[in-house]
């Protein structure tokens, strides 16, 4: 899934409607779908080549896909989700390809409402797991996916989308985590509680990547848990200091590639208000 948290330009009303007054529904008209394309371009840049066109937004639901938006009382689209349904790991699954929310409604709970609506539609089709991708360096999305939704990291994919045309991603490889959201409320609750349970382990876990410095991977410890630090606001860093952003990408890539190959997994993510975020990686059992 492409990132929800980036800034959207020139689409800010003077006074956004309260989230509970917004209506979430399928995109059913040509105008609905045109608004969705416009929101994609406003989010990821004009001419964004990975945008989902009107035709795919229309035909996707005919084969189990979901195209839905949140609308205010004027009919303005202020957020949307788009995904496709198919087989992954031998079971029926839904791949959530995009989710975006206008900037004035970030942190309002609208993204959670959109995901809950999407989940309900998936469950009605017999789907029990949803997948999407996010950039490991975007702390807001890591916190949302792991701590709020209770998803897990299914895999790390190197340069998943190639170097894209999005002005918000820069000319950097698009390393991504694949999120897996299992529709099991008890399991979700346990995963959402993992951050607090892992907190005492942070201080004792060696730091293997973060910022501009990177020790040689040959020196990295074979510890039960290790830490990887990512910036608080990668989008801002990319604009202010592209070299530092590129260093974060290189260093996190090296760490995730090394430790995932050794059967480590992302146990939890720990955001710091105004500071960097920290992943705790722990060794998985065979």
C-alpha positions as CSV (number, residue, x, y, z in Angstrom):
1,X,0.0,0.0,0.0
2,X,1.3,3.4,-0.9
3,X,1.7,5.8,2.0
4,X,-1.2,7.6,3.6
5,X,0.8,10.2,5.5
6,X,2.3,12.4,2.8
7,X,1.2,15.9,2.3
8,X,-1.6,16.6,-0.2
9,X,-1.5,20.0,-1.8
10,X,-4.2,22.5,-2.9
11,X,-7.1,20.3,-1.5
12,X,-7.6,21.8,1.9
13,X,-11.0,23.2,2.8
14,X,-11.3,25.9,5.4
15,X,-13.1,23.8,7.9
16,X,-13.0,20.0,7.5
17,X,-16.0,18.0,8.5
18,X,-15.8,15.9,11.7
19,X,-14.7,12.4,10.9
20,X,-17.9,10.8,12.3
21,X,-20.0,12.9,9.8
22,X,-18.1,11.5,6.8
23,X,-19.7,8.8,4.7
24,X,-17.6,5.8,3.6
25,X,-19.0,4.1,0.5
26,X,-18.0,2.5,-2.8
27,X,-16.9,4.7,-5.6
28,X,-19.9,4.3,-7.8
29,X,-19.8,7.2,-10.3
30,X,-17.4,8.4,-12.9
31,X,-17.0,11.6,-10.8
32,X,-16.2,9.5,-7.7
33,X,-13.4,7.8,-9.6
34,X,-12.1,11.0,-11.2
35,X,-11.8,12.5,-7.7
36,X,-9.9,9.4,-6.6
37,X,-7.3,9.8,-9.4
38,X,-7.0,13.5,-8.5
39,X,-6.4,12.6,-4.9
40,X,-3.7,10.2,-5.9
41,X,-1.9,12.8,-8.0
42,X,-2.2,15.4,-5.2
43,X,-0.7,12.9,-2.8
44,X,2.1,11.4,-4.8
45,X,2.8,14.1,-7.3
46,X,1.3,15.2,-10.6
47,X,1.9,12.7,-13.3
48,X,2.5,9.9,-10.8
49,X,3.0,6.9,-13.1
50,X,1.9,4.3,-10.5
51,X,-1.6,5.9,-10.0
52,X,-4.6,3.6,-10.4
53,X,-6.6,4.9,-13.4
54,X,-10.4,5.3,-13.6
55,X,-10.8,2.1,-15.7
56,X,-9.1,-0.1,-13.1
57,X,-11.0,1.6,-10.2
58,X,-14.2,0.7,-12.1
59,X,-13.5,-2.9,-13.1
60,X,-11.5,-4.0,-9.9
61,X,-14.7,-4.5,-7.8
62,X,-16.2,-6.7,-10.5
63,X,-13.6,-9.4,-9.6
64,X,-13.4,-8.9,-5.8
65,X,-11.6,-5.7,-5.6
66,X,-12.5,-2.8,-3.3
67,X,-12.6,0.9,-4.3
68,X,-14.1,3.0,-1.5
69,X,-13.9,6.6,-0.4
70,X,-14.8,8.9,2.5
71,X,-17.0,11.8,1.4
72,X,-18.1,15.0,3.2
73,X,-21.5,16.5,3.0
74,X,-20.6,18.4,-0.2
75,X,-19.6,15.2,-2.0
76,X,-15.8,15.9,-1.8
77,X,-13.6,12.9,-1.5
78,X,-11.3,13.2,1.5
79,X,-9.8,9.7,1.7
80,X,-9.9,6.4,-0.2
81,X,-8.8,2.8,-0.2
82,X,-8.2,0.6,-3.2
83,X,-7.3,-3.1,-3.3
84,X,-7.6,-6.4,-5.1
85,X,-8.5,-9.9,-4.0
86,X,-6.7,-13.1,-4.9
87,X,-4.7,-16.0,-3.6
88,X,-1.5,-15.6,-1.5
89,X,0.2,-18.3,0.4
90,X,-2.5,-20.7,-0.8
91,X,-5.4,-18.8,0.8
92,X,-7.9,-16.1,-0.2
93,X,-6.4,-12.8,0.6
94,X,-6.9,-9.1,-0.1
95,X,-4.0,-6.8,-1.3
96,X,-4.6,-3.2,-0.2
97,X,-2.8,-1.2,-2.9
98,X,-3.5,2.4,-1.9
99,X,-4.8,4.4,1.0
100,X,-4.7,8.2,1.2
101,X,-6.2,10.8,3.5
102,X,-6.2,14.6,3.0
103,X,-3.7,16.3,5.3
104,X,-6.1,18.1,7.6
105,X,-7.6,14.7,8.5
106,X,-4.4,12.9,9.3
107,X,-4.5,11.6,12.9
108,X,-8.2,12.1,13.0
109,X,-9.0,8.3,12.9
110,X,-10.2,8.4,9.3
111,X,-7.5,6.0,8.1
112,X,-8.6,3.5,10.8
113,X,-12.2,3.9,9.7
114,X,-11.3,3.2,6.1
115,X,-9.3,0.1,7.1
116,X,-12.1,-1.2,9.3
117,X,-14.6,-0.6,6.4
118,X,-12.3,-2.4,4.0
119,X,-11.9,-5.3,6.5
120,X,-15.6,-5.7,6.9
121,X,-16.0,-6.0,3.1
122,X,-13.2,-8.5,2.9
123,X,-14.7,-10.7,5.7
124,X,-18.0,-10.6,3.8
125,X,-16.2,-12.2,0.9
126,X,-14.6,-14.9,3.0
127,X,-11.2,-13.2,3.2
128,X,-9.3,-13.5,6.5
129,X,-6.1,-11.7,5.9
130,X,-5.1,-8.4,4.2
131,X,-1.7,-7.4,2.9
132,X,-0.2,-4.1,1.9
133,X,3.2,-2.4,1.8
134,X,4.8,0.5,3.5
135,X,8.2,2.2,3.6
136,X,10.1,1.1,6.8
137,X,11.5,4.6,7.1
138,X,8.1,6.3,7.5
139,X,7.6,6.2,11.2
140,X,4.0,7.4,11.2
141,X,3.0,4.5,9.0
142,X,5.0,2.0,11.1
143,X,3.2,3.2,14.2
144,X,-0.2,3.0,12.5
145,X,0.3,-0.4,10.9
146,X,2.0,-2.2,13.8
147,X,0.8,-0.4,17.0
148,X,-2.7,0.8,16.0
149,X,-3.9,-1.9,13.6
150,X,-2.0,-4.8,15.1
151,X,-0.6,-6.0,11.7
152,X,2.7,-7.9,11.4
153,X,5.6,-7.7,8.9
154,X,5.3,-10.6,6.5
155,X,8.5,-9.9,4.5
156,X,11.0,-7.3,3.6
157,X,11.2,-6.6,-0.2
158,X,14.2,-4.8,-1.7
159,X,13.3,-1.9,-4.1
160,X,9.8,-3.3,-4.6
161,X,8.5,-0.6,-6.9
162,X,11.8,0.5,-8.5
163,X,12.7,4.2,-8.5
164,X,9.3,5.8,-9.0
165,X,8.3,9.1,-10.4
166,X,6.8,10.3,-7.1
167,X,8.3,13.6,-5.9
168,X,7.7,12.4,-2.4
169,X,9.8,9.3,-2.6
170,X,12.9,10.8,-4.2
171,X,15.4,9.0,-6.4
172,X,15.9,6.3,-3.9
173,X,15.2,2.5,-4.0
174,X,11.7,1.7,-2.7
175,X,12.5,-0.8,0.0
176,X,9.2,-2.0,1.6
177,X,7.8,-4.1,4.3
178,X,4.8,-6.2,3.4
179,X,2.2,-5.9,6.2
180,X,-0.1,-8.9,7.0
181,X,-3.3,-8.0,8.9
182,X,-4.9,-11.2,10.2
183,X,-8.6,-10.8,10.9
184,X,-8.4,-12.3,14.4
185,X,-9.3,-9.8,17.1
186,X,-7.5,-11.8,19.9
187,X,-4.3,-12.0,17.8
188,X,-4.6,-8.3,16.9
189,X,-4.9,-7.4,20.6
190,X,-1.8,-9.4,21.5
191,X,0.2,-7.7,18.7
192,X,-1.0,-4.3,19.7
193,X,0.3,-5.0,23.2
194,X,3.8,-6.1,22.0
195,X,5.3,-2.6,22.1
196,X,4.7,-2.3,25.8
197,X,5.9,-5.8,26.5
198,X,9.1,-5.2,24.4
199,X,10.0,-1.8,26.0
200,X,12.3,-3.2,28.7
201,X,14.3,-5.0,26.1
202,X,15.2,-1.9,24.1
203,X,18.0,-0.6,26.3
204,X,19.9,-4.0,26.2
205,X,19.5,-4.6,22.4
206,X,22.5,-3.6,20.3
207,X,22.0,-0.8,17.8
208,X,22.9,-2.1,14.3
209,X,21.7,0.7,12.0
210,X,20.5,4.2,12.3
211,X,21.4,7.6,11.0
212,X,24.5,8.3,9.0
213,X,26.9,5.8,10.7
214,X,27.0,2.1,9.9
215,X,29.4,-0.4,11.3
216,X,30.5,-3.3,9.0
217,X,27.8,-6.0,8.9
218,X,30.6,-8.5,9.7
219,X,30.7,-7.0,13.2
220,X,27.0,-7.1,13.9
221,X,26.1,-9.2,16.9
222,X,24.3,-12.5,16.8
223,X,22.1,-11.3,19.7
224,X,18.6,-12.4,20.7
225,X,17.4,-8.9,19.8
226,X,18.8,-5.9,17.9
227,X,17.6,-2.3,17.1
228,X,17.3,-0.4,13.9
229,X,16.6,3.4,14.2
230,X,14.6,5.3,11.5
231,X,13.9,9.1,11.3
232,X,11.0,10.7,12.8
233,X,10.0,12.4,9.5
234,X,11.6,10.8,6.5
235,X,9.6,12.9,4.1
236,X,11.0,16.1,5.6
237,X,14.5,14.6,5.8
238,X,14.3,13.7,2.1
239,X,13.6,17.3,1.2
240,X,16.0,19.0,3.7
241,X,19.0,16.6,3.5
242,X,18.8,14.0,0.6
243,X,22.2,12.6,1.5
244,X,21.1,11.8,5.0
245,X,17.9,10.3,3.7
246,X,19.9,8.1,1.3
247,X,22.2,7.0,4.2
248,X,19.1,5.9,6.2
249,X,17.9,3.9,3.2
250,X,21.3,2.2,2.7
251,X,21.9,1.4,6.3
252,X,18.4,0.1,7.1
253,X,18.5,-1.9,3.9
254,X,21.7,-3.6,5.0
255,X,20.4,-4.3,8.4
256,X,17.0,-5.7,7.3
257,X,18.6,-7.8,4.6
258,X,21.2,-9.2,7.0
259,X,18.9,-10.0,9.9
260,X,15.8,-11.2,7.9
261,X,18.1,-13.7,6.2
262,X,19.0,-15.0,9.7
263,X,15.3,-15.5,10.5
264,X,14.9,-12.4,12.6
265,X,11.5,-10.7,12.5
266,X,10.1,-7.2,13.5
267,X,8.8,-7.7,17.0
268,X,7.7,-4.1,17.7
269,X,8.1,-0.5,16.7
270,X,8.7,2.3,19.3
271,X,8.0,5.9,18.2
272,X,9.5,8.8,20.2
273,X,7.5,12.1,20.1
274,X,9.6,14.5,18.2
275,X,12.5,12.0,17.8
276,X,13.5,8.9,15.9
277,X,11.6,5.6,15.9
278,X,13.1,2.3,16.8
279,X,12.4,-1.2,15.5
280,X,13.1,-4.2,17.7
281,X,14.1,-7.2,15.7
282,X,14.1,-10.6,17.5
283,X,15.1,-14.0,16.3
284,X,12.2,-16.2,15.3
285,X,12.0,-19.8,16.3
286,X,12.1,-22.5,13.6
